[in-house]
Amino acid sequence: MLPRMYTVVSGSATGPTEVSAFDAALADAGVADLNLVPVSSILPPDAIRLPEPPEMTPGTTVHAVLAKAVDEEKVAAAVAVAHLEEGYGVISERTGPDADTAEELALEDVEAMAETRNSDIVEVEIESTEAEPDDDPWASAVALVLLLPGGTER
């Protein structure tokens, strides 16, 4: 499958358990009812960005680059999508103690990935979020790039 579209989302939440906080963060990102299959870091050529995930049947399997942070203290997650001069892109997923740090790490990654490919970056998109425990002991932050086949537009 060669994805033709992608969307970038993030979510954050707290919960009474590690799993419930993660699930609530996925719900905040709008993807809790999907089966997410982790993939590595390449955005196919000419992939079209959708502003939000299309509506999909619960249980749909979706390929995703996922940054996931869950802890009993403040957490953050970020993804960076770098569009390269060759027409395709590279993606990094990072976590950190705050959104600024996670973003910086993700940006450093995609810059190094472009250098590895002897390519120049045309544009970078970064999405991040952070969460801190409140009344619940666990916090979770997620940032994702969903890679979607053609024909799933709303």
C-alpha positions in Angstrom: 0.0 0.0 0.0 1.3 3.4 -1.0 -0.4 6.1 1.1 -1.8 8.9 -0.9 -2.9 11.1 2.0 -1.9 11.9 5.5 -3.1 13.8 8.5 -1.3 15.1 11.6 -3.0 15.0 14.9 -2.2 15.3 18.6 -4.0 14.8 21.9 -3.4 14.9 25.6 -5.3 13.7 28.7 -5.0 12.3 32.2 -6.4 9.1 33.7 -6.5 6.9 36.7 -4.2 4.4 35.0 -1.4 4.4 32.4 -3.6 2.7 29.8 -6.6 4.9 30.5 -4.6 8.1 30.1 -3.1 6.9 26.8 -6.6 5.9 25.6 -8.0 9.3 26.6 -5.1 11.0 24.7 -5.9 9.0 21.6 -9.6 10.0 22.0 -8.6 13.6 22.3 -6.6 13.2 19.0 -9.7 11.7 17.4 -8.2 8.3 16.8 -9.1 6.1 19.8 -11.3 3.8 17.8 -8.7 3.0 15.2 -6.2 0.1 15.2 -2.9 1.9 14.8 -0.1 0.0 13.1 3.3 1.6 13.7 5.4 2.4 10.6 8.8 4.1 10.2 9.5 7.5 8.9 8.8 8.0 5.2 6.0 10.2 3.7 5.4 9.1 0.1 5.8 11.4 -2.8 2.9 13.8 -3.5 0.9 12.7 -0.4 -1.9 15.2 0.2 -2.4 16.5 3.7 -5.9 16.3 5.1 -6.9 18.9 7.8 -8.3 16.2 10.0 -8.7 12.4 9.9 -11.5 11.2 7.7 -14.4 9.4 9.3 -13.5 5.7 9.5 -15.3 2.6 10.8 -14.2 1.7 14.4 -11.6 -0.9 14.2 -10.1 0.3 10.9 -6.4 -0.5 10.6 -4.4 2.7 9.9 -0.6 3.0 9.5 0.8 5.7 11.8 4.0 7.3 13.0 3.3 7.7 16.7 5.0 9.7 19.5 3.6 8.4 22.8 4.4 9.7 26.3 2.8 8.4 29.4 4.0 9.2 33.0 3.1 10.4 36.4 4.6 13.8 35.7 4.4 16.3 32.8 4.9 14.7 29.4 5.0 15.9 25.8 4.9 14.4 22.3 5.7 15.8 18.9 6.0 14.8 15.3 7.8 16.6 12.6 7.2 16.1 8.8 9.9 17.4 6.6 9.1 17.7 2.9 12.2 17.1 0.8 13.2 18.6 -2.5 12.7 15.2 -4.2 9.0 15.3 -3.5 8.8 12.8 -0.6 9.2 13.4 3.1 10.7 12.1 6.3 8.9 12.0 9.7 10.2 12.0 13.2 8.4 11.2 16.4 9.8 12.4 19.8 8.8 12.8 23.4 10.1 15.1 26.1 9.4 16.9 29.3 7.6 19.7 27.5 6.3 20.5 24.0 9.2 22.9 23.1 11.8 20.2 23.8 9.9 17.5 22.0 9.5 19.8 18.9 13.3 20.7 19.0 14.2 17.0 19.1 11.9 16.1 16.3 13.2 19.0 14.1 16.8 17.9 14.8 15.9 14.4 13.7 14.3 15.4 10.4 17.2 17.7 9.6 19.7 14.8 10.2 17.5 12.5 8.1 17.5 14.9 5.2 21.3 15.2 5.5 21.6 11.4 5.5 19.7 11.5 2.1 21.8 14.4 0.8 18.6 16.4 0.4 17.3 19.8 1.2 14.1 20.4 3.2 11.5 22.4 1.5 9.0 22.7 4.3 8.6 21.3 7.9 5.3 20.7 9.7 5.4 20.2 13.5 2.6 19.1 15.8 3.0 18.8 19.5 1.1 18.6 22.8 1.8 18.2 26.4 -0.1 16.9 29.5 0.4 17.1 33.2 -1.4 15.0 35.9 -4.2 16.8 37.7 -6.8 15.0 39.7 -5.7 11.8 37.9 -2.2 10.4 38.6 -1.3 9.6 35.0 -0.8 12.0 32.0 -0.4 11.1 28.4 0.5 13.1 25.2 0.4 11.7 21.7 1.3 13.1 18.3 0.7 11.1 15.2 1.0 11.2 11.4 -1.7 8.9 10.0 -0.8 7.5 6.5 -3.9 6.9 4.5 -4.7 5.2 1.2 -6.5 7.1 -1.5 -10.3 7.3 -1.6 -10.8 7.9 2.2 -11.8 11.5 1.9 -15.0 12.6 3.7 
